[in-house]
Amino acid sequence: MFDFFRKYNKIMMIVLFLLIIPSFVLFGVERYQGFSKDEAVAHVDGTSITRPEWDAQHRVETDRIRQQSPNVDPLVLDSDALRYATLEKMVRDRVLTVAANKANMTVSEERLSRIFAQDPGLATFRTPEGKFDRDAFQRVTGRTPEQYEASMRAELATQQLLLGVSGTTFTPPALAAATINAFYEQREIQVSRFAPEGFASKVTVSDADIETYYKDHTAQFQAPEQASIEYLLLDLEAAKKNVTVNEAELKSYYEQNTSRFGTKEERRASHILITAAASAPAADRAKAKAKAEQLLADVRKAPNTFADVARKNSQDPGSAEKGGDLDFVTRGAMVKPFEDAMFALKKGEISNVVETEFGYHIIRLDDIKPAVVPPFEQVRATLENDYRAQQATQEFAKAAETFTDAVYQQPDSLKPAAEKLKLTIQTATNIGRTAAPGATGPLASRNFLSALFSPDSLSRKQNTEAIEVGTNQLASGRVTQYSAAHPIPLADVKDKIRAQLVTERAAALAKTEGEAKLAAWTTKADGANFAAPVTVSRTDAKAQPGVVVEAALRADASKLPTLVGVDLGTQGYAVVRVTKAVPRTAPTAEVAKQENAQVGQSIAAAEDAAYYNLLKDRYKAEILVPRPATDGLPFAGAR
């Protein structure tokens, strides 16, 4: 039936148009959008977090992780665990924002301005003329300046809210010492190991044992379903290759971005600062300004004394001892009034008194490094690459429509889509329903693999629809060969089963022997055979298994020496003689201080968590999708 739709696509579009449009008029578009658009995945204080909001925020989080860790495993980014963590963070942010608003937590304009002025990241978005490049900011961050400001206000308000709890915690030194010392506890031990290898010769495994194990554990001996596939990937790199570069446009792009390809003008200045906060009383600010005016008169009479005057009078702790020297800076590094005055000076000139939010400045321009712009031909290759990258997003949007249409209209082959968009058909073998370790690109995408292994795809071996497998990445694939899951013949796994049974039974014999020795040596220590004593701790196991160290540390220190038995599973059994508790080497004063601080931070984090749980209950925060029980399993849906 679907072949009919594909063949007569245009006719069907006209018919559907005539049928659907009148019903839109009568019932509204909303009836056709279903309920998934506004499906709530969480509630906080009577408002919902919808699935589209969750999806959008998760894309932001995964993009951020990719930027910070380019080599991150794509399977991690596509996991249910990370998606759920994103939702939990959204709920937490929403709860804290609601609590901050209800507590009337606000952030002053002065504080926000000071933070923005000191943020080096924001300085990169200033043009050579000192203006804020709104388009560049939105392109890089994906947010408008207003959205960024709102998020900063919310973040600062919630920090202020939590500080009222975590900032009041108190950790007595005795509590910190008890906590730290318990972690760093040491024990002197002797170990007697009973390894399975020593009992393997006593184990007999018959063919009947192997066959019985095979029949009882058929699930262990299944060859998974696998497919050989071919696929196409459309991404920004592929779109970039289809961008046509016009020489005139390239030169225009060069002229508009000269500052990016060369070095900006740099200026070196010295200053004298008399501090006066913007919120200070008018009388205090007037007094500070008068002092700055007097110092200005002094240095203008004797310009060579500027550095000495700065050392004696400047209230900028970072530059005063250097005679006011601020080293070389470009536009955007200083607050605007200071910057405007500095870039208006000629070399050697001294400014009038300049007022900023920090107080009153006297500025002397010491040196200028002119901007250096390389010629067009020298940076042509870089220009072309940047230009293609800039245009690639637009080209990708157009190519995505062509790609989506091509893989659908001609479902029996990827070749037409590949030829239209100059893409390479890639192949892969032994592909399963879940991504293999180390898989990348489409082969790491759960959605892509699910589409490949859908019943329709497996039976008809037609193209999948175009599927988003990453940011600006679309893929389509088709199964060329398929092998269903099937039992592995007993002959192929017989040796593996024999080895496994020998290991299991030898370990059981080792455990039995170890338990017998433990009982005997507990009654009478004569003949006990232990290795040389070693001192172990949680931070230094001395090559001992972790379960051995934990068992030794759990032994009652008031009843030493004592014996404990430790089941090592397939590694056998160990009898551990705990001879004595060894005091921890006293830390230096600096280390002790750091450890106390760490305990304090842990207690503060616990207080924060308890307070957040209280707020969750108060504002009826609820996540409506189930927590993934096992990473990699899809969510079962809303509950």
Summary of the structure (lengths in Angstrom):
residues: 639
radius of gyration: 35.4
end to end distance: 35.6
largest distance: 108.2
contacts: 1778
relative contact order: 0.14
helix: 55%
strand: 17%
